[in-house]
Amino acid sequence: MNSRADIDAELARLEKRLPELIARHPEGEDVLRAFSAEAESLTRNLPAEHEAYANGRLNCMLASAGLIPGETEGEPCARSGTTTGPEDPDPPAGERK
């Protein structure tokens, strides 16, 4: 999974799966383990230039769901093409400056 489009598609899939994982695993640690297992296909071979972006989005999902503490706890995550931290080094082609 090397392209930004592939990464964004996988992040969207994971974000959609999170409510189901929470319902299936009422214990917070079990949810985190299940989410981590599902995210492994994304994080295992993530290109270095996309690591900060993808990890930030994953952390935001977990914080928004109240599973981990974070600045975005209870708030929606930034979507593809927007950032909540340092400028994304590889924004989608239509959003490059």
Phi and psi restraints in degrees (value plus and minus 20) as a CYANA .aco file:
   2 ASN   PHI    -133.3   -93.3
   2 ASN   PSI     -50.6   -10.6
   3 SER   PHI    -103.8   -63.8
   3 SER   PSI     133.0   173.0
   4 ARG   PHI     -81.5   -41.5
   4 ARG   PSI     -56.6   -16.6
   5 ALA   PHI     -83.0   -43.0
   5 ALA   PSI     -61.9   -21.9
   6 ASP   PHI     -84.1   -44.1
   6 ASP   PSI     -61.5   -21.5
   7 ILE   PHI     -84.6   -44.6
   7 ILE   PSI     -65.5   -25.5
   8 ASP   PHI     -83.0   -43.0
   8 ASP   PSI     -58.1   -18.1
   9 ALA   PHI     -84.2   -44.2
   9 ALA   PSI     -62.3   -22.3
  10 GLU   PHI     -88.7   -48.7
  10 GLU   PSI     -58.9   -18.9
  11 LEU   PHI     -82.2   -42.2
  11 LEU   PSI     -60.8   -20.8
  12 ALA   PHI     -84.5   -44.5
  12 ALA   PSI     -60.6   -20.6
  13 ARG   PHI     -82.9   -42.9
  13 ARG   PSI     -64.9   -24.9
  14 LEU   PHI     -83.6   -43.6
  14 LEU   PSI     -59.8   -19.8
  15 GLU   PHI     -84.5   -44.5
  15 GLU   PSI     -57.1   -17.1
  16 LYS   PHI     -90.2   -50.2
  16 LYS   PSI     -51.4   -11.4
  17 ARG   PHI     -96.6   -56.6
  17 ARG   PSI     -45.0    -5.0
  18 LEU   PHI     -75.5   -35.5
  18 LEU   PSI     -67.1   -27.1
  19 PRO   PHI     -79.9   -39.9
  19 PRO   PSI     -56.7   -16.7
  20 GLU   PHI     -86.2   -46.2
  20 GLU   PSI     -61.4   -21.4
  21 LEU   PHI     -84.5   -44.5
  21 LEU   PSI     -58.8   -18.8
  22 ILE   PHI     -84.1   -44.1
  22 ILE   PSI     -62.6   -22.6
  23 ALA   PHI     -86.1   -46.1
  23 ALA   PSI     -57.9   -17.9
  24 ARG   PHI     -95.4   -55.4
  24 ARG   PSI     -50.9   -10.9
  25 HIS   PHI    -144.2  -104.2
  25 HIS   PSI      66.5   106.5
  26 PRO   PHI     -85.5   -45.5
  26 PRO   PSI     -39.8     0.2
  27 GLU   PHI    -102.9   -62.9
  27 GLU   PSI     107.5   147.5
  28 GLY   PHI     -73.1   -33.1
  28 GLY   PSI     -63.5   -23.5
  29 GLU   PHI     -85.9   -45.9
  29 GLU   PSI     -55.1   -15.1
  30 ASP   PHI     -85.4   -45.4
  30 ASP   PSI     -58.1   -18.1
  31 VAL   PHI     -83.5   -43.5
  31 VAL   PSI     -64.4   -24.4
  32 LEU   PHI     -82.4   -42.4
  32 LEU   PSI     -60.7   -20.7
  33 ARG   PHI     -84.7   -44.7
  33 ARG   PSI     -64.2   -24.2
  34 ALA   PHI     -84.2   -44.2
  34 ALA   PSI     -63.0   -23.0
  35 PHE   PHI     -84.3   -44.3
  35 PHE   PSI     -62.5   -22.5
  36 SER   PHI     -80.4   -40.4
  36 SER   PSI     -62.1   -22.1
  37 ALA   PHI     -83.1   -43.1
  37 ALA   PSI     -61.6   -21.6
  38 GLU   PHI     -89.4   -49.4
  38 GLU   PSI     -54.5   -14.5
  39 ALA   PHI     -97.9   -57.9
  39 ALA   PSI     -32.7     7.3
  40 GLU   PHI     -78.9   -38.9
  40 GLU   PSI     -55.4   -15.4
  41 SER   PHI     -81.8   -41.8
  41 SER   PSI     -48.6    -8.6
  42 LEU   PHI    -102.0   -62.0
  42 LEU   PSI     -68.5   -28.5
  43 THR   PHI    -100.0   -60.0
  43 THR   PSI     -41.6    -1.6
  44 ARG   PHI     -81.1   -41.1
  44 ARG   PSI     -65.2   -25.2
  45 ASN   PHI    -140.9  -100.9
  45 ASN   PSI      13.0    53.0
  46 LEU   PHI     -90.4   -50.4
  46 LEU   PSI     106.8   146.8
  47 PRO   PHI     -81.6   -41.6
  47 PRO   PSI     123.6   163.6
  48 ALA   PHI     -74.5   -34.5
  48 ALA   PSI     -56.4   -16.4
  49 GLU   PHI     -90.4   -50.4
  49 GLU   PSI     -32.8     7.2
  50 HIS   PHI    -130.2   -90.2
  50 HIS   PSI     -21.7    18.3
  51 GLU   PHI     -80.0   -40.0
  51 GLU   PSI     -70.2   -30.2
  52 ALA   PHI     -81.7   -41.7
  52 ALA   PSI     -63.5   -23.5
  53 TYR   PHI     -81.5   -41.5
  53 TYR   PSI     -72.3   -32.3
  54 ALA   PHI     -85.8   -45.8
  54 ALA   PSI     -64.2   -24.2
  55 ASN   PHI     -84.8   -44.8
  55 ASN   PSI     -56.9   -16.9
  56 GLY   PHI     -82.7   -42.7
  56 GLY   PSI     -62.7   -22.7
  57 ARG   PHI     -85.8   -45.8
  57 ARG   PSI     -61.7   -21.7
  58 LEU   PHI     -83.2   -43.2
  58 LEU   PSI     -65.3   -25.3
  59 ASN   PHI     -82.7   -42.7
  59 ASN   PSI     -59.3   -19.3
  60 CYS   PHI     -82.9   -42.9
  60 CYS   PSI     -62.7   -22.7
  61 MET   PHI     -78.0   -38.0
  61 MET   PSI     -66.5   -26.5
  62 LEU   PHI     -87.6   -47.6
  62 LEU   PSI     -60.2   -20.2
  63 ALA   PHI     -87.7   -47.7
  63 ALA   PSI     -61.1   -21.1
  64 SER   PHI     -82.3   -42.3
  64 SER   PSI     -51.2   -11.2
  65 ALA   PHI    -103.7   -63.7
  65 ALA   PSI     -23.6    16.4
  66 GLY   PHI      57.8    97.8
  66 GLY   PSI      -1.9    38.1
  67 LEU   PHI    -107.6   -67.6
  67 LEU   PSI     -45.0    -5.0
  68 ILE   PHI    -157.9  -117.9
  68 ILE   PSI     133.5   173.5
  69 PRO   PHI     -92.5   -52.5
  69 PRO   PSI     130.1   170.1
  70 GLY   PHI     158.4   198.4
  70 GLY   PSI     147.4   187.4
  71 GLU   PHI     -80.3   -40.3
  71 GLU   PSI     -50.2   -10.2
  72 THR   PHI    -115.8   -75.8
  72 THR   PSI      -6.1    33.9
  73 GLU   PHI     -74.7   -34.7
  73 GLU   PSI     100.8   140.8
  74 GLY   PHI      60.6   100.6
  74 GLY   PSI     -19.4    20.6
  75 GLU   PHI    -130.5   -90.5
  75 GLU   PSI     132.5   172.5
  76 PRO   PHI     -87.9   -47.9
  76 PRO   PSI     129.9   169.9
  77 CYS   PHI     -99.4   -59.4
  77 CYS   PSI     134.6   174.6
  78 ALA   PHI     -85.2   -45.2
  78 ALA   PSI     122.0   162.0
  79 ARG   PHI    -110.4   -70.4
  79 ARG   PSI     154.3   194.3
  80 SER   PHI     -69.6   -29.6
  80 SER   PSI     113.6   153.6
  81 GLY   PHI      70.4   110.4
  81 GLY   PSI     -27.1    12.9
  82 THR   PHI    -137.6   -97.6
  82 THR   PSI     135.3   175.3
  83 THR   PHI    -147.0  -107.0
  83 THR   PSI     134.5   174.5
  84 THR   PHI    -133.6   -93.6
  84 THR   PSI     -23.6    16.4
  85 GLY   PHI    -154.7  -114.7
  85 GLY   PSI    -159.1  -119.1
  86 PRO   PHI     -79.4   -39.4
  86 PRO   PSI     130.9   170.9
  87 GLU   PHI     -70.4   -30.4
  87 GLU   PSI     112.8   152.8
  88 ASP   PHI     -87.0   -47.0
  88 ASP   PSI     105.2   145.2
  89 PRO   PHI     -89.6   -49.6
  89 PRO   PSI     -35.3     4.7
  90 ASP   PHI    -160.1  -120.1
  90 ASP   PSI      51.5    91.5
  91 PRO   PHI     -87.6   -47.6
  91 PRO   PSI     139.8   179.8
  92 PRO   PHI     -75.1   -35.1
  92 PRO   PSI     131.0   171.0
  93 ALA   PHI     -72.9   -32.9
  93 ALA   PSI     -59.8   -19.8
  94 GLY   PHI     -90.9   -50.9
  94 GLY   PSI     -30.4     9.6
  95 GLU   PHI    -135.6   -95.6
  95 GLU   PSI     -10.1    29.9
  96 ARG   PHI     -92.3   -52.3
  96 ARG   PSI     125.4   165.4
